[in-house]
Amino acid sequence: MGDILSQTEIDALLSALSDGQVDVEEMRTTKSQKRIRVYDFKRPNKFSKDQIRSLQNIHENFCRALTTYFSGNLHAVVESSVLSIEQITYDEFIRSLPNPTVLGLYSMDPLEGTVLIEVSPSLAFNVVDRLLGGQGEGAEKNRDLTEIEKTIIENRLSQIILLEEEAWTEIYEFKPHFVAMETNPQFTQIVAPNEMVVLITIEVKIGEEVGMINICMPYLVLEPILDKLSTFFLFSTHTKVSSPEQVQAIRRKIEWAKVDLIAFLGNSEILVRDLLNLAQGDVIALDQSVNEPLPIYVGEFMKFKSIPGLNGEHLAVQITEIIKEGGEEDG
């Protein structure tokens, strides 16, 4: 059913017709033209819309696991999301890659064939720089990896590939096996150049730096489970209910997470001259009264108040108050 025009829109259209701004014949010609969609018979789409949406849902789960992995591994704020999913030929994908780049080949046993994951050089160098103590800023121009960098990246690739197993667990159980790492796209001929592949592009933001991960899945690899992809889409919108065992498992993992606990003694302002002349035995006056409890911070949030003291020969604090402002939502 077409859109219904309001009285104001009708008046505006009649006014435009009377003024000659709109040509009646042109309107009739436009209406009579058929909408044509370009279709290339040399490159038929082999994945249906339902299957593409299923792959979208699967790799959104993958992005959540990837964010958790990178955040813990790099100790940085990480965001990742599915940027696009498209069907192209393998030759088009290979031609779009820079040389050198980071390419990981892996299998999805018991499915036959090889899947390819590509990590953009900017993201790879960002990860290497952070793991070696840097801030991941100002990644170098694209260049060949050193032997140490290859070892670091290969280890991370093998861990990222394992995240695919968890993301696919609701639709198909497979065991990903890392096969090899390459830097030259021309040496990774996993299927014929004209074979169709589905390309999942994932954007990864680490701090202020942005990089890409491309997952290239050949049609021949996914063909045996395409019916499962269609079925999975039908049920993927249902609300998932976590079992008590899953909740308990998540709770145990969270309880083992390490957080910074800081007892804040107070502030003080002194002159640079006095700072340079500090010597053993000098006293710095703080703005914290000895009669007031010390705030205890967990990460960036104040959670407790305490009294300083000794526990044997060790400095210690005794918790006197629990700060419940904001409940569990403030961190």
C-alpha positions in Angstrom: 0.0 0.0 0.0 1.4 3.4 -1.0 2.0 6.3 1.4 -1.0 8.5 2.1 -0.3 12.2 1.4 -1.4 14.8 4.0 -3.5 17.8 2.9 -0.5 20.0 3.2 1.5 17.7 0.9 -1.3 17.6 -1.6 -1.6 21.4 -1.7 2.2 21.6 -2.2 2.1 19.1 -5.1 -0.8 20.9 -6.8 1.1 24.2 -6.4 4.2 22.7 -8.0 2.2 21.4 -10.9 0.5 24.8 -11.6 3.8 26.6 -11.4 5.5 24.2 -13.8 8.1 23.0 -11.3 6.9 19.4 -11.8 6.3 17.8 -15.2 3.3 15.5 -15.4 4.7 13.5 -18.3 8.0 13.0 -16.4 6.0 11.7 -13.4 4.2 9.2 -15.5 7.4 8.0 -17.2 9.1 7.6 -13.9 6.2 5.6 -12.4 6.0 3.3 -15.4 9.7 2.5 -15.3 10.5 -0.9 -13.7 13.0 -1.2 -10.9 16.0 -3.2 -12.2 18.5 -4.9 -9.9 21.8 -5.8 -11.4 22.7 -9.6 -11.1 25.9 -11.1 -12.3 25.4 -14.7 -13.4 29.2 -15.2 -13.3 29.1 -14.5 -9.5 25.9 -16.0 -8.2 25.1 -15.3 -4.5 25.4 -18.7 -2.8 24.4 -17.5 0.7 20.8 -16.6 1.4 19.8 -13.6 3.5 18.9 -15.9 6.4 22.4 -17.5 6.3 24.1 -14.1 6.2 22.1 -12.9 9.2 23.1 -16.1 11.0 26.7 -15.4 10.3 26.1 -11.9 11.6 24.8 -13.3 14.9 27.6 -15.8 15.2 30.3 -13.2 14.7 28.7 -10.7 17.0 29.2 -13.4 19.7 32.8 -13.8 18.4 33.3 -10.0 18.8 32.2 -10.1 22.4 34.7 -12.9 23.1 37.4 -11.1 21.1 36.8 -7.9 23.2 37.2 -9.8 26.4 40.4 -11.6 25.2 42.1 -8.4 24.0 41.1 -6.4 27.0 42.6 -8.9 29.4 45.6 -9.6 27.2 46.6 -6.0 26.4 45.2 -4.3 29.6 43.5 -1.7 27.5 40.0 -0.6 26.6 39.0 -2.6 23.5 35.9 -2.4 21.3 35.1 -4.7 18.4 32.1 -5.0 16.1 31.0 -6.6 12.8 31.5 -4.0 10.2 30.2 -5.9 7.1 29.5 -9.3 5.6 29.6 -9.7 1.9 29.9 -12.4 -0.8 32.9 -12.0 -3.2 35.2 -14.2 -5.2 38.4 -15.4 -3.5 40.5 -13.6 -6.1 38.8 -10.2 -5.2 39.6 -10.8 -1.6 43.2 -11.6 -2.1 43.7 -8.7 -4.5 42.3 -6.3 -1.8 45.0 -7.2 0.7 48.2 -5.3 1.3 51.6 -7.1 1.0 52.9 -7.8 3.5 50.0 -8.5 5.9 49.2 -11.0 8.6 47.3 -14.1 7.4 46.3 -17.1 9.6 45.1 -20.3 8.0 43.0 -22.7 10.1 40.8 -25.7 9.7 37.3 -26.3 11.1 37.4 -30.1 11.8 35.4 -32.1 10.9 34.5 -29.7 8.0 36.8 -30.0 5.0 38.9 -27.1 3.7 40.7 -24.1 5.1 39.5 -20.8 6.5 41.6 -17.6 6.4 41.8 -14.8 8.9 43.6 -11.6 8.1 44.7 -9.1 10.7 45.5 -5.6 9.3 49.2 -4.6 9.8 48.2 -1.5 11.9 46.3 -3.7 14.3 49.1 -6.3 14.4 51.8 -3.7 15.2 49.5 -2.1 17.8 49.1 -5.5 19.6 52.9 -6.2 19.4 53.8 -2.7 20.7 51.4 -3.0 23.7 52.6 -6.5 24.6 56.2 -5.3 24.6 55.4 -2.4 26.9 54.4 0.4 24.5 51.2 2.4 24.2 50.3 1.1 20.8 50.4 4.6 19.3 51.8 5.6 15.9 52.2 2.1 14.4 55.0 1.9 11.8 54.4 1.8 8.1 53.7 -1.7 6.7 56.8 -3.8 6.7 57.9 -7.4 7.2 57.6 -8.9 10.7 60.7 -9.7 12.6 61.1 -13.3 14.0 60.1 -12.1 17.5 57.1 -10.3 16.1 56.0 -13.3 14.1 56.2 -15.5 17.2 54.1 -13.1 19.2 51.4 -12.6 16.4 51.3 -16.4 15.6 50.5 -17.1 19.3 47.8 -14.5 19.4 46.3 -15.8 16.1 46.1 -19.3 17.5 44.2 -17.9 20.5 41.8 -15.8 18.5 41.0 -18.8 16.3 39.9 -20.8 19.4 37.3 -18.1 20.1 35.5 -19.1 16.9 34.7 -22.5 18.5 32.8 -20.8 21.3 31.0 -18.4 18.9 29.7 -21.4 16.7 28.8 -23.7 19.6 25.0 -23.2 19.3 24.9 -24.1 15.6 27.8 -26.5 15.0 30.5 -28.1 17.1 33.9 -28.0 15.4 37.5 -27.9 16.6 39.6 -25.1 15.0 43.2 -26.0 14.3 45.8 -23.4 13.5 47.6 -24.5 10.3 50.1 -21.8 9.4 50.8 -18.0 9.3 51.7 -16.2 6.1 52.5 -12.6 5.2 52.2 -12.8 1.4 48.6 -13.1 0.2 49.8 -14.7 -3.1 51.0 -17.8 -1.1 47.6 -18.5 0.4 45.6 -20.1 -2.4 43.0 -22.0 -0.3 40.4 -22.2 -3.1 40.2 -21.5 -6.8 40.3 -17.8 -7.6 36.7 -17.7 -9.0 35.2 -19.6 -6.0 32.7 -17.6 -3.8 33.6 -16.8 -0.2 31.8 -15.0 2.5 33.9 -12.2 4.0 33.3 -11.0 7.6 35.0 -7.7 8.3 35.4 -6.9 12.0 36.5 -3.5 13.3 38.7 -3.5 16.4 39.4 -0.3 18.4 42.2 -0.5 20.9 42.5 2.8 22.8 42.4 5.4 20.0 43.8 3.1 17.3 41.5 1.2 14.9 42.4 -1.9 12.9 40.5 -4.6 10.9 40.2 -8.3 11.1 38.9 -10.1 8.0 37.6 -13.7 8.2 37.3 -15.4 4.8 35.1 -18.5 4.7 34.9 -20.4 1.4 31.5 -21.6 0.3 32.9 -25.1 -0.1 33.8 -25.2 3.7 30.3 -24.0 4.9 28.2 -25.9 2.3 27.6 -29.0 4.5 26.1 -26.9 7.3 24.2 -24.2 5.3 20.9 -25.7 6.4 21.9 -25.3 10.0 22.7 -21.6 9.3 19.1 -21.1 8.0 17.6 -22.9 10.9 19.8 -21.0 13.4 18.5 -17.7 12.2 14.9 -18.7 12.9 15.7 -19.3 16.6 18.4 -16.8 17.2 16.0 -14.1 18.3 14.7 -16.1 21.2 15.7 -15.0 24.6 18.5 -17.1 26.0 18.1 -18.3 29.6 21.3 -19.0 31.5 21.3 -22.1 33.7 22.4 -22.0 37.4 25.5 -23.9 36.5 26.5 -21.2 33.8 25.8 -18.4 36.3 28.0 -20.1 38.9 30.8 -20.7 36.4 30.7 -17.0 35.4 30.7 -16.0 39.1 33.8 -18.2 39.8 35.7 -16.6 36.9 34.8 -13.1 38.0 35.9 -13.8 41.6 39.4 -14.7 40.3 39.7 -11.4 38.5 42.4 -9.2 39.9 41.7 -5.5 40.7 43.7 -2.7 42.2 43.0 -1.9 45.8 44.4 1.5 46.9 44.4 3.1 50.4 44.5 6.9 49.8 46.6 8.6 52.5 45.9 12.2 51.3 47.3 15.1 49.2 50.0 17.6 49.7 51.5 20.5 47.8 55.1 21.5 48.1 57.6 23.6 46.2 59.9 22.1 43.7 62.8 23.5 45.8 61.6 21.6 48.9 61.0 18.5 46.8 64.6 18.6 45.6 65.9 19.1 49.1 64.0 16.2 50.7 66.2 14.0 52.9 65.7 10.9 55.0 63.7 11.8 58.1 61.8 14.8 56.6 58.1 14.9 57.2 55.5 15.8 54.5 52.2 17.1 55.9 49.1 15.7 54.2 45.6 17.3 54.1 44.1 14.1 55.7 43.3 14.3 59.4 44.5 11.5 61.6 41.0 11.3 63.1 39.3 10.7 59.7 39.1 7.3 58.1 41.1 6.6 55.0 39.2 6.1 51.7 39.8 2.7 50.0 39.5 2.6 46.2 38.8 -0.4 44.1 39.9 0.6 40.6 38.5 4.1 40.2 35.7 3.8 42.7 35.7 4.4 46.4 34.2 1.3 48.1 35.4 1.3 51.7 36.6 3.5 54.6 39.3 2.3 56.9 41.7 2.9 59.8 45.5 2.5 59.2 47.5 0.2 61.5 49.8 -2.7 61.7 49.3 -6.5 61.2 52.4 -8.0 62.7 55.3 -6.3 60.9 53.2 -5.3 57.9 51.3 -2.1 57.3 47.5 -2.7 57.1 44.1 -1.1 57.2 41.0 -2.1 59.1 37.7 -1.7 57.1 35.3 0.4 59.1 32.6 1.2 56.6 31.4 -0.2 53.2 30.3 2.4 50.7 27.1 1.1 49.0 26.3 4.2 47.0 25.3 3.1 43.5 25.0 -0.5 44.4 26.7 -2.9 42.0 26.3 -0.7 39.0 29.2 1.7 39.6 31.9 -0.9 39.1 
